[in-house]
Amino acid sequence: MATSGDGSQLIAVGEEAGRARTFVWAVAWPGWCRGGRSRDLALAALASTAGRYAAVAAGAGLRLETGSVDPAELGPGEFVVVETIAGSASTEFGVPGGVTELDRRAVDAAEAARQARLVQAAWSTLDRVAAGAPAELRKGPRGGGRDRDKVVGHCNASDAAYAGQLGLRLKEPASGDRQAVEAVRGAILEVLARPSDGSPIAGRRWPARYAARRIAWHALDHAWEIEDRS
């Protein structure tokens, strides 16, 4: 949390600003990340998902800190941008792909465990939402969009790819292979739960803080997509 000029508490966010799309995310809360065509629209989207993210935090045994404002009533004015980086082709494609200086901060044992719990809670949210969703999801305005099982399969395949960014060599889980899905997730959590000096994990590109927010964002982005299209 940051403090405004009048002494009220503001939520610190990072920003990745591209030409046509901007992402913003709560620095202290991996996975609470939204995009929009401008900073203002992205911040409005972030505020609109505060209640949803509060449930994720609760699943990790945490309380989402939003100052004196109820998460359900949070507005864009409750955020303060503390770091901005330029977007890239990834940003325009729809992925928050940039690593920031804040992502390169060291992670002690307590924070590593907290981040791992939030990533686990993001996956649990995806599982819960998918279990309660119809197999066929509502299509977009042009008739596009994957159905439930395709979305879940995409998430599982992405997690196996993300594991590679953490120095892990894991096979992509076969469709419906729950044991393989849990094995991939468990291996990722084992890495994220370790303290870090902030350098890229396994000599790759992702430091621990970025890995946690990217992996949790992806799970929640698709969980909320399934909810909205059910």
KELO-687043 format. One line per field, with one value per residue (C-alpha): chain; residue number from 0; x, y, z. Coordinates in steps of 0.02 Angstrom, whole numbers, plus 50000, padded with zeros to 5 digits. Layout:
c (A; ...)
k (NUM; ...)
u (X; ...)
v (Y; ...)
w (Z; ...)
END
This chain:
c (A; A; A; A; A; A; A; A; A; A; A; A; A; A; A; A; A; A; A; A; A; A; A; A; A; A; A; A; A; A; A; A; A; A; A; A; A; A; A; A; A; A; A; A; A; A; A; A; A; A; A; A; A; A; A; A; A; A; A; A; A; A; A; A; A; A; A; A; A; A; A; A; A; A; A; A; A; A; A; A; A; A; A; A; A; A; A; A; A; A; A; A; A; A; A; A; A; A; A; A; A; A; A; A; A; A; A; A; A; A; A; A; A; A; A; A; A; A; A; A; A; A; A; A; A; A; A; A; A; A; A; A; A; A; A; A; A; A; A; A; A; A; A; A; A; A; A; A; A; A; A; A; A; A; A; A; A; A; A; A; A; A; A; A; A; A; A; A; A; A; A; A; A; A; A; A; A; A; A; A; A; A; A; A; A; A; A; A; A; A; A; A; A; A; A; A; A; A; A; A; A; A; A; A; A; A; A; A; A; A; A; A; A; A; A; A; A; A; A; A; A; A; A; A; A; A; A; A; A; A)
k (0; 1; 2; 3; 4; 5; 6; 7; 8; 9; 10; 11; 12; 13; 14; 15; 16; 17; 18; 19; 20; 21; 22; 23; 24; 25; 26; 27; 28; 29; 30; 31; 32; 33; 34; 35; 36; 37; 38; 39; 40; 41; 42; 43; 44; 45; 46; 47; 48; 49; 50; 51; 52; 53; 54; 55; 56; 57; 58; 59; 60; 61; 62; 63; 64; 65; 66; 67; 68; 69; 70; 71; 72; 73; 74; 75; 76; 77; 78; 79; 80; 81; 82; 83; 84; 85; 86; 87; 88; 89; 90; 91; 92; 93; 94; 95; 96; 97; 98; 99; 100; 101; 102; 103; 104; 105; 106; 107; 108; 109; 110; 111; 112; 113; 114; 115; 116; 117; 118; 119; 120; 121; 122; 123; 124; 125; 126; 127; 128; 129; 130; 131; 132; 133; 134; 135; 136; 137; 138; 139; 140; 141; 142; 143; 144; 145; 146; 147; 148; 149; 150; 151; 152; 153; 154; 155; 156; 157; 158; 159; 160; 161; 162; 163; 164; 165; 166; 167; 168; 169; 170; 171; 172; 173; 174; 175; 176; 177; 178; 179; 180; 181; 182; 183; 184; 185; 186; 187; 188; 189; 190; 191; 192; 193; 194; 195; 196; 197; 198; 199; 200; 201; 202; 203; 204; 205; 206; 207; 208; 209; 210; 211; 212; 213; 214; 215; 216; 217; 218; 219; 220; 221; 222; 223; 224; 225; 226; 227; 228; 229)
u (50000; 50055; 49993; 49906; 49927; 49777; 49846; 49730; 49802; 49823; 49862; 50030; 50020; 50141; 50103; 50154; 50103; 50093; 50026; 49853; 49846; 49901; 49914; 49912; 49936; 49939; 50122; 50088; 49956; 50013; 49878; 49775; 49809; 49697; 49719; 49632; 49656; 49725; 49788; 49620; 49525; 49649; 49636; 49447; 49456; 49574; 49455; 49307; 49391; 49437; 49295; 49344; 49525; 49477; 49403; 49567; 49665; 49546; 49580; 49764; 49721; 49748; 49643; 49653; 49715; 49615; 49632; 49464; 49374; 49271; 49339; 49165; 49166; 49345; 49370; 49516; 49562; 49618; 49773; 49940; 50058; 50231; 50324; 50292; 50380; 50359; 50251; 50303; 50225; 50173; 50075; 49982; 49946; 49867; 50003; 50091; 50263; 50380; 50492; 50505; 50631; 50504; 50499; 50687; 50673; 50733; 50603; 50625; 50557; 50394; 50355; 50402; 50279; 50145; 50169; 50162; 49997; 49922; 49975; 49898; 49739; 49732; 49739; 49607; 49495; 49517; 49475; 49321; 49255; 49285; 49198; 49041; 49040; 48947; 49053; 49000; 49035; 48948; 49034; 49103; 49023; 49105; 49069; 49243; 49310; 49362; 49244; 49278; 49388; 49492; 49521; 49573; 49685; 49768; 49800; 49877; 49988; 50043; 50090; 50203; 50285; 50301; 50390; 50524; 50553; 50591; 50720; 50602; 50582; 50405; 50291; 50129; 49989; 49876; 49694; 49606; 49765; 49736; 49887; 50002; 49922; 49953; 50131; 50168; 50089; 50178; 50347; 50314; 50258; 50413; 50520; 50413; 50415; 50604; 50683; 50764; 50889; 50783; 50889; 50812; 50769; 50884; 50977; 50827; 50729; 50596; 50633; 50522; 50405; 50371; 50347; 50217; 50118; 50124; 50070; 49933; 49872; 49854; 49752; 49638; 49620; 49548; 49449; 49361; 49339; 49250; 49140; 49095; 49057; 48957)
v (50000; 50179; 50339; 50482; 50666; 50663; 50515; 50383; 50216; 50181; 50016; 50017; 49956; 49925; 49972; 49902; 50029; 49980; 50078; 49999; 49906; 49938; 49815; 49863; 49749; 49761; 49747; 49653; 49534; 49411; 49380; 49537; 49609; 49683; 49763; 49898; 50017; 50151; 50170; 50234; 50089; 49963; 50037; 50033; 49849; 49814; 49898; 49801; 49635; 49679; 49575; 49427; 49440; 49458; 49283; 49219; 49298; 49219; 49051; 49079; 49120; 49307; 49464; 49581; 49747; 49891; 50018; 50075; 50036; 49879; 49780; 49778; 49969; 49997; 50129; 50176; 50319; 50195; 50148; 50234; 50187; 50164; 50096; 50103; 50004; 50012; 49879; 49761; 49646; 49536; 49680; 49710; 49524; 49525; 49465; 49565; 49509; 49640; 49616; 49771; 49832; 49793; 49614; 49603; 49633; 49495; 49376; 49313; 49147; 49219; 49314; 49165; 49056; 49191; 49207; 49019; 49013; 49146; 49053; 48895; 48991; 49056; 48877; 48823; 48964; 48904; 48725; 48779; 48891; 48759; 48625; 48730; 48794; 48721; 48630; 48754; 48936; 49089; 49147; 49319; 49452; 49373; 49196; 49163; 49094; 48923; 48811; 48762; 48609; 48698; 48844; 48728; 48628; 48789; 48838; 48670; 48675; 48852; 48800; 48664; 48797; 48915; 48776; 48784; 48966; 48905; 48779; 48631; 48503; 48439; 48362; 48448; 48357; 48251; 48303; 48247; 48186; 48265; 48182; 48258; 48430; 48422; 48364; 48516; 48633; 48554; 48572; 48754; 48790; 48708; 48831; 48983; 48941; 48961; 49126; 49221; 49362; 49432; 49368; 49266; 49089; 48954; 49083; 49110; 49274; 49269; 49323; 49246; 49394; 49406; 49217; 49220; 49365; 49298; 49121; 49179; 49309; 49178; 49060; 49199; 49282; 49121; 49079; 49247; 49224; 49059; 49142; 49285; 49171; 49041)
w (50000; 49965; 50046; 49955; 49994; 50111; 50208; 50134; 50080; 49895; 49810; 49719; 49540; 49399; 49220; 49051; 48919; 48737; 48588; 48587; 48753; 48931; 49076; 49259; 49410; 49599; 49646; 49808; 49738; 49604; 49475; 49507; 49336; 49201; 49031; 48932; 48787; 48904; 49082; 49141; 49063; 49131; 49306; 49295; 49246; 49391; 49512; 49443; 49486; 49666; 49736; 49629; 49681; 49864; 49851; 49777; 49919; 50044; 49963; 50003; 50184; 50156; 50163; 50014; 50081; 50005; 50145; 50214; 50050; 50030; 49881; 49804; 49803; 49746; 49611; 49497; 49613; 49746; 49643; 49617; 49475; 49549; 49398; 49211; 49075; 48887; 48808; 48670; 48542; 48689; 48764; 48603; 48587; 48759; 48877; 49015; 48959; 49031; 49183; 49293; 49421; 49557; 49493; 49525; 49711; 49826; 49899; 50076; 50138; 50205; 50045; 49936; 50032; 50017; 49829; 49807; 49904; 49792; 49635; 49706; 49746; 49567; 49502; 49627; 49564; 49385; 49437; 49534; 49395; 49261; 49364; 49374; 49194; 49044; 48915; 48781; 48822; 48752; 48592; 48563; 48452; 48299; 48352; 48419; 48582; 48646; 48743; 48923; 48897; 48766; 48884; 49025; 48909; 48851; 49033; 49074; 48919; 48963; 49139; 49069; 48958; 49106; 49200; 49067; 49113; 49289; 49230; 49239; 49100; 49110; 48980; 48934; 49025; 48915; 48908; 49066; 49152; 49322; 49400; 49270; 49294; 49481; 49453; 49344; 49468; 49616; 49532; 49493; 49671; 49740; 49642; 49685; 49871; 49880; 49934; 49792; 49771; 49629; 49486; 49345; 49399; 49331; 49228; 49115; 49103; 49239; 49418; 49551; 49573; 49387; 49373; 49512; 49440; 49262; 49308; 49426; 49301; 49164; 49274; 49336; 49167; 49096; 49253; 49242; 49054; 49085; 49217; 49102; 48955; 49052)
END
